[in-house]
């Protein structure tokens, strides 16, 4: 029940949730890219 309530609360404001998800994905991609670049240069 707590998980269901949390899921509803996340999607209550769709624009904010979409921006947060996009920011997390962008951060993960940037971290992977910079790590791969550093490994490639080494």
Number of C-alpha atoms within 10 A of each C-alpha: 6 6 8 8 9 11 11 10 12 12 12 11 10 11 9 12 14 13 11 12 11 12 12 12 12 12 12 12 12 12 12 12 12 12 12 12 11 10 9 8 7 6
